[in-house]
Amino acid sequence: MLFAVNYSRRPIVDDEGMRRLIEIFLAWTPATNVEVFRHYHYARGGAGLVLLEVASASALYQALTTFDAIIEYTVEPLLEIGEAVAIKVDVDAWISEIGAAQDGARSLSN
């Protein structure tokens, strides 16, 4: 699965904590079941965005827990836009069918 991970430095992290984070980051290599596609650091500093693909929830947890003493993050699953639109169209059609079926049932009961 593909995920976007937005991260930021925890407010309590001091300069020593930042030095430790850099040491950890420079020594870290993703597990074989984690592929980092892109890693961006926001120009304002202290935060960034990582796009990664993982084979499982445990792989995602392993990748993120390495940094969680120093970094806070939010994780969002991602879909290709074509896939997302196709799903939305299917769901909307299904919801419309339910509405039409309910409308038909109401008219029969009157």
N, C-alpha and C positions, 0 to 999 in steps of 0.2 A: 504494500500500500504506500501511496505517496502522501507526505505530510509537509505542511509549512509549520515551522517552529519559530515563533517570535520570542526573543529572549531579551532580558535586561538584567543589569547588575542589581543585586539585592541592596536596598538602601543602607544596610548595616555594614557593607563591605568597605573596608578602608584600603589605603595604599598597599599594605602588606597582603591583604586578601586579593587585590588585583594582581600583584606579582605572582602569588600562588596560582591564580587562575591561568595566567599566561604560561607558567611552568607546566601545569596540567594539560593545557591545550596543545602546547608544542610537543608533549610526550604522547598524546592520545592518537590512536589510529582506530578508525571505526572497525567494528567486528565485521566478519565476512558477510553477515546477513543484513548489513546496513550500508547503503550507498548514499553518499552526500553528493547531490547534484550541483548545488550552489550554496555558497555561504557569503552573505553580505553583512557588512557592519555599517550601521547608520552613521552618517556624517556628524551628527550631533554628539556621538560618542555614547558609550555605556549600554548599547543595545544593538540588536541585529536580527537577521532573518536567515534561517537555514531551510533549504528544500532537500528533503531526504526520502529515500524509499527503504522500507523495512519489510522483512518477511513475516514478522509477527509483532504482537503487542509487547512481548517480552524483549524483543530486540530493540524496540523503541525505548522501552524503560531502561534498558542497559545503557543505551547511548546517552540518554538524558540524565540519568542519575549520577553519572560521573561528575557533573557540574552543579548539581542542585544545592550544594552548600553555599554557593556563591552567586548562582544565576537563578532567576525566576523565569518561567516560560509559559506560553500558551501554545497548544498544539491543535492544528486544524487539519482534518483529512482533506485531500484534494482530489478532484475529478477533472479529466479533460473536458473542455467546454462542450464538445460534441456529445459526449456521453451524458453530461449533466442536462443538456437541452432535451435529448431523447427521453431521459427518465422523466423530466418535468412534463413533457407532452403526453407520455403514457399515463402518468398519475392524473393529470388534468382530465384526460379522456375517461379514465375510470371513475373519477369523482362526478363527472357529468352524467355518466351512465347511471350511477346510484341516484342522483337527483332526478333523472328522468323516470327511473323505476319507482321512486317514491311518489313522484307526481302522478304517475299512472295508477298506483295503488290508492292514492287519496281520491282520485276521480271515480274509481270503482266503488269505493265505500260510501260515496255520497248519493 
